[in-house]
Amino acid sequence: MAAKQTIYHVSPSGERAAAAGVKWQVEGREGRRLLHEPHRTQQDAIDAARRHARQHQPAQVIVHALDGHIRSAYTYGETPAMPPGERGRKAGEQGGIS
């Protein structure tokens, strides 16, 4: 059985954190441990997420833009196969490429 993939999200922090100088965050779940790291720049957050992903393969880093859309993604290690009905599907949409 393949290992479950760990997903790390790099996203803008909330208004309260941004007021304190923390503009970006890394969130993910490493086994039972919930990861939530604040960072001052998006590049710092991306670098941290990529370090975590390399240590916890198979993993994926999803980088969000300021408006929340996915800007880019990085994959590390062998990822579990995606079911045929899921390929090509956007979040919230039904169906996909068969």
C-alpha positions in Angstrom: 0.0 0.0 0.0 1.3 3.4 -0.9 2.0 6.0 1.7 -0.5 8.8 2.1 0.6 12.0 0.5 1.2 15.0 2.7 0.0 18.4 1.4 1.4 21.7 2.5 -0.4 24.9 1.6 1.4 28.3 1.4 -1.2 31.0 1.7 -1.7 34.6 2.9 -2.2 35.0 6.7 -5.3 36.5 8.1 -5.6 40.3 8.8 -4.7 39.9 12.5 -1.4 38.1 11.7 -0.6 40.6 8.8 -1.0 43.5 11.3 1.8 41.8 13.3 4.1 41.6 10.3 3.3 37.9 9.5 2.1 37.9 5.9 2.3 34.2 4.8 1.7 30.8 6.4 2.5 27.2 5.8 -0.2 24.7 6.8 -0.2 20.9 6.6 -0.6 17.7 8.5 2.4 15.5 9.1 0.8 12.3 10.4 -1.1 13.4 13.6 0.9 16.6 13.9 -0.8 19.8 12.5 1.8 22.2 11.1 1.1 25.9 11.1 4.1 28.1 10.5 4.1 31.9 10.1 6.5 33.6 7.7 7.2 37.3 6.8 7.6 36.7 3.0 6.0 34.3 0.5 9.4 33.0 -0.6 10.3 32.2 3.1 7.1 30.2 3.4 7.7 28.4 0.1 11.2 27.5 1.1 10.0 26.1 4.4 7.2 24.1 2.8 9.5 22.6 0.3 11.9 21.6 3.1 9.1 19.9 4.9 7.9 18.2 1.7 11.4 16.7 1.0 11.4 15.3 4.6 7.9 13.8 4.4 7.7 12.3 0.9 5.4 11.6 -0.9 4.3 15.3 -0.5 3.0 18.2 -2.4 3.4 22.0 -1.9 0.5 24.1 -3.1 1.3 27.9 -3.4 -1.7 30.2 -3.3 -1.7 33.8 -4.6 -2.9 36.7 -2.5 -6.5 36.2 -3.9 -6.4 32.6 -2.8 -6.1 31.0 -6.3 -3.4 28.3 -6.8 -0.3 29.9 -8.2 1.9 26.8 -8.5 2.5 23.3 -7.1 5.5 21.2 -6.4 5.4 17.4 -6.0 8.0 15.3 -4.1 8.3 11.5 -4.3 5.9 9.0 -5.8 2.4 10.3 -5.4 -0.7 8.0 -5.0 -2.5 7.4 -8.3 -5.5 9.7 -8.8 -8.7 8.0 -9.7 -9.6 8.4 -13.4 -12.8 10.4 -12.6 -10.7 13.0 -10.7 -8.1 13.8 -13.3 -8.7 17.3 -14.9 -11.3 18.2 -12.3 -11.2 21.6 -10.7 -12.2 22.1 -7.0 -16.0 22.0 -6.7 -16.6 20.6 -10.2 -18.1 17.2 -11.0 -16.5 14.7 -13.4 -13.2 15.0 -15.1 -11.1 13.3 -17.8 -12.0 9.6 -18.1 
